[in-house]
Amino acid sequence: MDKRTINIIIGVVLALFAIFMIQKHLAQREALIRKLIAEGELVEVVIAKTDIPKETTITVNMVGTATVRAKTVQPGDLTSLDSAIGKFAEIDILKGQHINSNMVRSLGGAKFLSQAVPQGMRAITISVDKVSAIEGLIKPGDNVDLVATFDVPDPMTNESEVVVVTIFQGVKVLATNKNLSQYQISNTIDTVTMALRPDDIKVLTYILQYSTIRLVLRAPLDTATEYGYTAVTWEALMRRLGMWQEMPIEPPSPTIEIYRATSVEESPTQ
């Protein structure tokens, strides 16, 4: 066995040994942490992974957990991510700071609409009626799809065709009329305020000029997405029912060639 092969074998053995020692160290450290947590020496607390400005709705990307000595924990420090996500900051929270219960407020306690608007989103209000608002059973905190019905002109025939299409999915409801509480349902709903991205606000504003909007309520944990935003037209409906028949294509009219001097022209036979 040559020297190069021996060096390779020694290198592989040392690498495997190093991996074994690292894994053993990590396992011992994890076991020690679990032991200290069980004994109450260590506690998991919620911390800010980034700076969270005042009156910002806290999202899953903004917070994390850290294991700290129990003696450093202050009364009211949050210990689970669920206790922070979805709430909004009462004060500016700095990156790495423990998040305390007196720093956040639940959506049900929102005083102003701006406090319920997620970061990077915008609030827009649309008019609704008894049917489009699902009998007024929609409440703040629900997620809805927006389905639009409008007339689309056919440039070939100058006629309009009714088209139904889902334009937005999983949109968060911020308020119904002036109600911001997710624990209250209004008897009659005339307006619904939702959170959309700035570009989507412009799209919805344009569509509202030419169509009617209907809200479709989602289940709380439903995150399914319809890709392609397939529109429903008369043809699509008939195909769905198995009743669509393709129109026969008329063959082109026969022509004859007419030779004139050095040029050739085609002319219909009729």
N, C-alpha and C positions, 0 to 999 in steps of 0.2 A: 504494500500500500504506500503510495507516494505521500510526500509531505503535504501537498495541496489538499488531497482528500482528507487527510487527518485533521487539517485546520478547519475544513468545512464541517466535519463531524463535530469537532470541539465547539465551533460557533453555534451549530444547531442545538447541541446539548445545553450550552450556556443560555441560549435564547429561551428554550423550553423551561429551564430552571428559573429564569427571571420571570417568565409569565406565571409559573406556578407560585412563586413567592409573592408577586403582585396580587394575584387572585386570593391567596391566603390572607394577605394583609387587609384587602378590601373586605373579605368575609369577616375577619376578626373585628374590623372597625364597625361594620354594619351590625354585628352581634352586640358590640359594646353600646352602640347608639340605641338599639332596641332595649337593651337592659336599662340604660339610663332613663329612657322615656318611660319604661314600665315603673321605674322607681320614682319618677317625677322630677328627676334631675334635669332632663331636657324636655323642651316643649316645641311643637311646630306652630309657627305663627305665620300670618299672611303679611307679605311685604310687597312694596311697589317695585315692579321691574323697570319702570320708567317714571319720569315726572308726570304726575296727574294733576292738571290744573283744576282749580275750583269750579264747581258746577259742571263737571264732566262725568258722563255715565261711564262707569268702570266696566271694561270688557275683559275677556279671558286673557288677552295678550298683555294686559297692563299689570297683572299681579302674579305672584308665585308664592311658594312657601319656603321657609328657612327653619332649620333646627337650631334653637338657641338655649342658653342656660335659663332655667326656670326663674332664677332671681332677677333676670333682666326683663322679664315680661311685666308689662304694666296692666293694671285692671282695665278690662274692656278690650284688650288686644284680640283681634279676630284670629281664630285657629283653623278655619276651613275656607276654601276658595268660594264655596257657594254663599257664604255670608257676606262676600264683597262684590262678586260679579252681579251686574244688573243694577247696582245701586249707583248713586252719584256722589261726588266728593263735596263735602261741605266746606273744605279748606283746600289750599294747595298742598299736595302730598309729594314729597321728594322721593326720588329713586332710592331704594334700599330701606326706606322708613317703614317701621311696623305700622300696619293699618289698624286703627282703633275704632271701636263702634261709634265714638263721638265725632269721627271724621267723615262718616258717610250717612246717607239717609236713603230709605227705601223709596221706590217709585210712588207708593201709596201716600207718602208724606210730602210729595213735591208741592212746592208753593207756586212755582212758575213753570210755564211750558218749556222754557229754555233749559231747565234742569233735567228734563226728560229726553232731550234730543241727543242721540248718540254722537260721539265725536266724528267729524267728517261728514255727517248727514245734515239734511235740512228738513224743516217741517213745512208741510203743505196741507191746506184744508180744502176738502171738496164737499159739495152738496150731495146729500143722499135722500132717498125716500124710504118708505116702510119696507119695500121689497129689496132694494139694493143694499140696505143696511141689515138685512136678515132679521126682520121684525124688531130691530132695535136691541138685539141680544149681543151685539159686539161691544166689547169693553176695552179700555186701555190695557196694553200689554198683550193683546191678541195679535196673531199674525194672519194676514189675509193675502189672497191673490186678487189682482185687478183684471177684470175681463171687459173688453171694449167691443161695442157694436157700432159699426159705422158704414157708410156707403162709399164704395171705391169706384171711381169712374173707369170705364173701359175705353182706352184711347182708340180702339178699332171701331167700336159701335156708338160711341158717345153716350152709352147708357151706363147706369150705376148698378153695382151689385152689392148686396148686403154681405158683410164680412164680420165674423166674430173671432176674436183672437185674445189670448192671454198676454197682456203687455208687461206685467210685473208679478213676481212671485215672492211669497214670504215677506211681505211688507209689514213692518211693525206699526201698530196703532198706538198713537201717543195720547189721544184725547177723543172723547165723543161729546159734542157740544162744548161745554166748558168744564167737563168732568175729566180730571187727571188721575183719579183713583182706579186701580185695577180691581178694587173690591166693591165697586158700585156700578150698577147698570142703570142707565137713564131710561125713563119711561118712554120718551120719544126722542129719536135722534134725527136731527136735521143736517148736521155736519159731522164729518170724521176727519181728524188731523192725523197724518201719517208721516213717517220718516223715510226720505228717499235721498239718493245721491244727487248732487247738484245737477249733473247732466240729465238724470232721470226726471228731475223737476221740470226741466224745459220740455222734455218729450211729453210728459203728462199734461202740461199746460196747453201744448199744441193740440193733443188728442181731444181734450175737453171741449175745444171749439167746434169739433165736427162729429162727436160721438157721445154715446151714453155709456156710463161706467157702472158695473155691478161688482160688489165685493163678494168674495168667496172665502168663507172661514176655514182655517186650517186647525188640525189638532195641535195641542201644545208642543209635542215633540216631533211633528211632521216636518222633515227637511227635504222631502222629495222635490226634484226639479224636473220640469218639462223642458227638454232641449229642442230647439228649433222653432218654438212658438208657432206650431202648426195652426194655420187659420182654417176656420170652418166656413165654407161657402156652400152654395146649392149643389155644386158638383161633388164636394167632399161629403155632404150629407147623403146624397143619393148613392155614392160609392159605399158608404158605411152601411146603408140599408140593402146593398146589393141590387139596386134598381137603376144604376147608371148605364146608359147605352151610348156608345160612341157615335157621333154623327158621321154619316157616310161622306167620304171625300170625293168630290166630283173630279173626274179626270180633266186635264186642261183641254181647251178647245183645239181641234186639229188646225194646222197651218200649212200653207204652201209657200214655196220659195219663188220669188219673182226676181228675175235677173234684169237689171237695168244698167246698161253701159258696164262699168267696172265694179258696181256695187251689187250686193245681194240683200233683199229685204224679205221679212216674213210677214204674211198677212193672214188673218183669220179666214177660214173657208166660208164662214157665214157673212 
